[in-house]
């Protein structure tokens, strides 16, 4: 599938260590959260993460897409309330690392 991105879109990635007792840790030491963000508005236009199951990846991506890095608490609250997988804290940390990179651009 080919995606079309706008001239204001930027790519950011954030990483965090995964818990040692989950399946994704067998594949990766860390989780990666990659996002495409409108650099003017902070809106997350697309997202992808390295969870080991497609359902988990799609669920997390659906939460993240449409959120705004300038109001990351909203996405984090949704993740805390709706995503109860073992990688929850790692996903939130990786997303926060994306925000740090975004904030450094200003």
Residue pairs with C-beta under 8 A, 6 or more apart in sequence:
3 46
5 36
5 45
5 46
6 38
6 45
8 38
8 39
8 40
8 41
9 36
9 37
9 38
9 39
9 45
10 36
10 37
10 39
10 102
10 105
11 34
11 35
11 36
12 34
12 35
12 36
12 37
12 98
12 101
12 102
13 32
13 33
13 34
13 35
13 98
13 101
14 32
14 33
14 93
14 94
14 95
14 96
14 97
14 98
14 99
14 100
14 101
15 30
15 31
15 32
15 33
15 94
15 97
16 30
16 31
16 33
16 89
16 90
16 91
16 93
16 94
16 97
17 29
17 30
17 90
18 24
18 25
18 28
18 29
18 30
18 31
18 87
18 90
19 25
19 86
19 87
19 89
19 90
21 86
22 52
22 85
22 86
22 87
23 52
23 53
24 31
24 50
24 51
24 52
24 87
26 52
27 50
27 52
28 50
30 90
30 94
31 49
31 50
31 51
31 87
31 90
31 91
31 94
32 49
32 50
32 94
33 47
33 48
33 49
33 50
33 60
33 64
33 91
33 94
33 95
33 97
33 98
34 47
34 48
34 49
35 44
35 45
35 46
35 47
35 48
35 64
35 95
35 98
36 44
36 45
36 46
36 47
37 43
37 44
37 45
37 69
37 98
37 102
38 45
39 102
39 105
41 68
42 68
42 69
42 70
42 71
42 102
43 66
43 67
43 68
43 69
44 64
44 65
44 66
44 67
44 68
44 69
44 75
45 65
46 65
47 60
47 61
47 64
47 65
48 57
48 61
49 57
49 60
49 61
49 64
49 91
49 94
50 57
51 57
51 60
51 85
51 87
51 91
56 85
56 87
59 82
59 83
60 79
60 83
60 91
63 75
63 78
63 79
63 82
63 83
64 75
64 95
67 74
67 75
67 78
68 74
69 98
69 99
69 102
72 95
72 96
72 99
75 95
76 92
76 95
76 96
79 88
79 91
79 92
79 95
80 88
80 92
83 91
